[in-house]
Amino acid sequence: MPDVATDIDLAVRRFVSLLQIPTVSTPDGSDTDWARFAAFRDALDNLYPLVAAKLQKQIFAGHTLLYHWATGSADDPIVLMAHQDVVSPGDPDGWAHPPFSGAVADGEIWGRGAIDDKGPLVCIFEAVENLLAQGFTPDRDVYLLFGHNEEVAGDGVPAVVDYFRQEKIVPGLVVDEGGGVAGDIFPIREKVAVIGTAEKGILDLQLTAVDPGGHASMPGKHPATTRLARALAKVGDGGFPATVTPPIMDMLTTIGAQAGGPLGAVLSRADSLQWLITTLMRRSGPLLNAMVRTTAVPTVLEGSKGNNVMAESARAVINIRILTGETVAGTVERIRRAIDDPEVRLEILTSSEPTPVSPAAGPAFARVEKAVAETFPGSITSPYLVVGASDARHLAQISDHVYRFYPFEMNAEARGLLHSTDERLGIDDLERGIRFYTSVLRG
């Protein structure tokens, strides 16, 4: 079959329409404007009429969308994923273009969710709509899965996983958000397309210290805020051991084969030089450091409401990303020992274990690797450990072949736009993303 031509101007217009719908999710669903999600569903039906007409659509947990492209070959289906929801844009006055304007300027489309994650969502829809127009049928069934509360670790995609279990649907390939294509992470000439074969676990751990409180002019020996501050300092000082996990070992050996020189010599002996590699990665910036160790950072701090009033209760939440090979229980116990204060109470708010590692070989990985090669010629494809979290972790419960990849070129600036001001996606990136998913579907 010849290449399916992409009407990129039409794709941009449809993308803009979807960016203009503020599908912001919130931890408390009662604060979410669900009418926006209903409008988003209606817009998808109107913008992609062939998908709406030819694929069966189901709705789970109120708003998560599952489309089934039935082909007569139900074994080892493909699942392509993205999520509908976006995080709050923060202060809209800080944006060069309003966050839900979908402005097109300087060859880029601006708006909250442009990269995370409406960019991949639109690329999937464009690829499927174009292939349907050509009368193409994939070599196996395809499911399109779009969660509605990924940003708040919600119940949308887990409900679909329960349905898959009930129907005995075992995906042979899952592709969700994760890695990307970059030329600024490693000191080699070629760009590297990193495909996440696993992702770290998540733990939101609440620390609480209590005290009688009182007037700030007469503090006791251990005010709640001081006790809590000491506990947080001990967590920060203790750190977590650095380890080269299998996905990172695969990445290092892949890069080493291309690097040559002293770097290639070190990476070719990565297994026996882990102490050196972990030291170098810890000193090479936040991303590489996060690849080799569990990270923990306080994200919420609460104490007294008055400047001259001692807190009766001080609270902090530590967001922890757990390295492959470690566990939620082991991480909590490590923090408990580091704090060493029975007066500081620990409570797990949310948790998810690190995912299993999908193989970086075999037909499923090769299908993704081929699509990367066709979309980003000259790049090196490498396994990778995703340091964030995605809805794909739920699919990893039922499939051995779960991969995480943004089909975009993402340098440090682009990575910094995720969940930040002035999020935007290049028109060229949008076109390449459509090409990537088209290639995955063609196999």
Residue pairs with C-beta under 8 A, 6 or more apart in sequence:
1 134
1 136
1 442
4 127
4 130
4 131
4 133
4 134
4 136
4 438
5 130
6 126
6 130
6 431
6 434
6 435
8 427
8 430
8 431
11 122
11 126
11 430
11 431
11 434
12 104
12 109
12 427
12 430
14 47
14 48
14 122
14 125
14 126
15 102
15 109
15 118
15 119
15 122
15 430
16 102
16 104
16 109
16 111
17 43
17 47
17 102
18 40
18 43
18 44
18 47
18 102
18 118
18 121
18 122
19 100
19 101
19 102
19 109
19 111
19 112
19 113
19 114
19 118
20 100
20 101
20 102
20 111
21 36
21 39
21 40
21 43
21 100
22 33
22 36
22 86
22 100
22 112
23 36
23 37
23 40
23 84
23 85
23 86
23 113
23 148
24 32
24 33
24 36
24 85
24 86
24 87
24 88
24 89
24 112
25 32
25 85
25 86
25 87
25 148
25 149
25 150
25 151
25 152
25 154
26 32
26 152
27 152
29 149
29 154
34 62
34 63
37 63
37 84
37 85
37 148
38 63
40 84
41 59
41 63
41 65
44 51
44 52
44 65
44 125
45 52
47 125
48 125
48 128
48 129
50 128
50 129
50 132
50 133
51 67
51 125
51 128
51 129
51 132
51 144
54 69
54 132
55 67
55 68
55 69
55 128
55 144
56 67
56 68
56 70
57 65
57 66
57 67
57 68
58 65
58 66
58 68
58 163
59 65
59 66
60 66
60 156
60 159
60 160
60 163
61 148
61 149
61 154
61 155
61 156
61 159
62 148
62 156
63 84
63 148
63 149
63 156
64 145
64 146
64 147
64 148
64 149
64 156
64 157
64 159
64 160
65 84
65 144
65 145
65 146
65 148
66 143
66 144
66 145
66 146
66 160
66 163
67 143
67 144
67 145
68 141
68 142
68 143
69 128
69 138
69 141
69 142
69 143
69 144
70 141
71 137
71 138
71 139
71 140
71 141
71 142
73 139
73 140
73 141
74 140
74 141
74 169
75 140
75 172
76 140
76 170
76 171
76 172
76 173
77 140
77 141
77 142
77 143
77 169
77 171
77 172
78 138
78 140
78 141
78 142
78 143
78 171
78 172
78 173
78 174
78 175
78 440
78 441
79 142
79 143
79 144
79 145
79 171
79 173
79 174
79 175
79 395
79 399
80 124
80 142
80 143
80 144
80 145
80 175
80 437
80 440
80 441
81 144
81 145
81 146
81 147
81 157
81 174
81 175
81 176
81 177
81 390
81 391
81 392
81 395
82 117
82 118
82 120
82 121
82 124
82 146
82 176
82 177
83 117
83 121
83 146
83 147
83 148
83 149
83 150
83 151
83 177
83 391
84 117
84 118
84 121
84 146
84 147
84 148
85 147
85 148
85 149
85 150
85 151
85 152
86 112
86 113
86 116
86 117
86 118
86 151
87 112
87 116
87 151
87 419
88 112
89 95
89 99
89 100
89 112
89 421
90 421
91 421
92 98
92 99
94 421
95 110
95 421
95 422
96 110
96 422
97 103
97 105
97 110
97 111
97 422
99 111
99 112
99 423
100 111
100 112
101 110
101 111
102 109
102 110
102 111
103 109
103 110
103 111
104 110
104 427
107 426
107 427
107 428
108 424
108 425
108 426
108 427
109 424
109 425
109 426
109 427
109 430
110 422
110 423
110 424
111 423
111 424
112 423
113 119
113 423
114 423
114 424
114 425
115 406
115 408
115 410
115 414
115 417
115 418
115 423
115 424
115 425
116 177
116 418
116 419
116 423
117 150
117 177
119 406
119 408
119 425
119 429
119 430
119 433
120 177
120 406
120 407
120 433
121 146
122 430
122 433
123 407
123 430
123 433
123 434
123 436
123 437
124 144
124 437
125 144
126 434
126 437
127 434
127 437
127 438
127 441
128 142
128 144
128 437
128 441
130 434
130 438
131 138
131 438
131 441
131 442
136 441
136 442
138 441
138 442
138 443
139 443
140 172
142 441
143 169
143 171
145 157
145 160
145 391
147 154
147 156
147 157
147 160
147 391
148 154
148 156
149 155
149 156
150 156
150 157
150 390
150 391
153 202
153 350
153 352
153 389
156 391
157 391
157 394
157 395
158 394
160 394
161 394
161 395
161 397
161 398
163 169
164 170
164 171
164 398
165 398
169 398
170 398
170 399
171 395
171 398
171 399
171 401
171 402
172 364
172 399
172 401
173 364
173 367
173 368
173 399
173 401
173 403
173 440
174 392
174 395
174 396
174 399
174 401
174 402
174 403
175 368
175 403
175 404
175 405
175 437
175 440
176 390
176 391
176 392
176 395
176 402
176 403
176 404
177 390
177 392
177 404
177 405
177 406
178 195
178 196
178 199
178 384
178 386
178 388
178 390
178 392
178 403
178 404
178 405
178 406
179 193
179 194
179 195
179 196
179 384
179 386
179 404
179 405
179 406
180 193
180 194
180 405
180 406
180 407
180 408
180 409
180 410
180 414
180 415
181 191
181 192
181 193
181 194
181 372
181 376
181 379
181 407
181 408
181 409
181 410
182 191
182 192
182 194
182 409
182 410
182 411
182 415
183 190
183 191
183 192
183 409
183 411
184 411
184 412
185 192
185 194
185 287
185 288
186 192
186 255
186 259
187 259
187 263
188 255
188 258
188 259
188 263
188 380
190 258
190 378
190 379
190 380
191 376
191 378
191 379
191 380
191 409
192 255
192 379
192 380
192 381
192 382
193 372
193 376
193 379
193 380
193 381
193 382
193 405
194 251
194 382
194 383
194 384
194 405
195 360
195 365
195 368
195 369
195 372
195 381
195 382
195 383
195 384
195 403
195 404
195 405
196 247
196 383
196 384
196 385
196 386
196 392
196 403
196 404
196 405
197 247
197 250
197 357
197 358
197 359
197 360
197 365
197 383
197 384
197 385
197 403
197 404
198 245
198 246
198 247
198 324
198 354
198 355
198 356
198 357
198 358
198 385
198 386
199 354
199 355
199 385
199 386
199 387
199 388
199 389
199 390
199 392
199 393
199 404
200 290
200 294
200 321
200 322
200 323
200 324
200 354
200 385
200 386
200 387
200 388
200 389
201 321
201 322
201 323
201 326
201 327
201 328
201 331
201 351
201 352
201 353
201 354
201 355
202 319
202 320
202 321
202 322
202 350
202 351
202 352
202 389
203 318
203 319
203 320
203 321
203 322
203 328
203 331
203 332
203 348
203 350
203 351
203 352
204 317
204 318
204 319
204 320
204 348
204 349
204 350
204 351
205 296
205 317
205 318
205 320
205 332
205 335
205 346
205 347
205 348
205 349
206 315
206 316
206 317
206 318
206 346
206 347
206 348
206 349
207 228
207 231
207 232
207 315
207 316
207 317
207 318
207 339
207 344
207 345
207 346
208 228
208 313
208 314
208 315
208 344
208 345
208 347
209 224
209 225
209 227
209 228
209 231
209 313
209 314
209 343
209 344
209 345
210 224
210 312
210 313
210 314
210 343
211 220
211 222
211 223
211 224
211 227
211 310
211 311
211 312
211 313
211 314
212 220
212 312
213 224
213 304
213 309
213 310
213 311
213 312
214 220
214 309
214 310
215 308
215 309
215 310
216 307
216 308
216 309
216 310
217 308
219 310
220 310
222 343
223 310
223 311
223 314
224 303
224 310
224 311
224 312
224 313
224 314
225 303
225 304
225 310
225 311
225 314
227 314
227 341
227 343
227 344
228 303
228 314
228 315
228 316
228 344
230 341
231 316
231 339
231 341
231 344
232 298
232 316
232 318
234 338
234 339
234 340
235 296
235 318
235 335
235 338
235 339
236 296
237 338
238 334
238 335
238 338
239 293
240 293
240 294
240 295
240 296
240 323
240 326
240 331
240 334
241 293
242 278
242 279
242 281
242 282
242 292
242 293
243 274
243 278
243 292
243 293
243 323
243 325
244 252
244 270
244 274
244 277
244 278
244 292
245 292
245 323
245 324
245 325
245 357
245 385
246 324
246 357
247 324
247 357
247 360
247 383
247 384
247 385
248 291
248 292
248 384
248 385
249 270
249 271
250 360
250 382
250 383
251 382
251 383
251 384
251 385
252 267
252 270
252 277
253 267
253 268
253 270
254 380
254 381
254 382
254 383
255 267
255 380
255 382
256 263
256 264
256 266
256 267
256 268
256 270
257 264
257 268
258 264
258 380
259 267
266 273
266 276
266 277
267 277
270 277
277 292
278 292
278 293
281 288
281 289
281 291
281 292
282 288
282 289
282 292
282 293
283 289
287 387
287 415
289 295
290 321
290 387
291 385
291 387
292 323
293 323
294 320
294 321
294 322
294 323
294 326
294 331
295 320
295 321
295 387
296 318
296 319
296 320
296 321
296 335
297 318
297 319
298 316
298 317
298 318
298 319
299 317
299 318
299 319
300 315
300 316
300 317
301 315
301 316
302 314
302 315
302 316
303 311
303 314
303 315
304 310
304 311
304 312
317 349
318 335
320 331
320 335
321 387
321 388
321 389
322 328
322 331
322 353
322 354
323 354
324 354
324 355
324 357
324 385
325 354
326 354
327 353
327 354
328 348
328 351
328 352
328 353
332 346
332 348
335 346
336 346
339 346
352 389
352 393
355 392
355 393
355 396
355 402
356 396
356 400
358 364
358 365
358 396
358 400
358 401
358 402
358 403
359 365
359 400
359 401
360 383
362 401
364 401
364 403
365 401
365 403
367 440
367 443
368 403
368 405
368 440
369 381
370 439
370 443
371 436
371 437
371 439
371 440
372 379
372 381
372 405
372 407
372 436
373 379
373 381
374 435
374 436
374 439
375 407
375 432
375 435
375 436
375 439
376 409
376 432
384 404
386 404
390 404
392 402
392 403
392 404
395 402
396 402
407 432
407 433
407 435
407 436
407 437
408 414
408 425
408 426
408 429
408 432
408 433
409 429
409 432
417 423
417 424
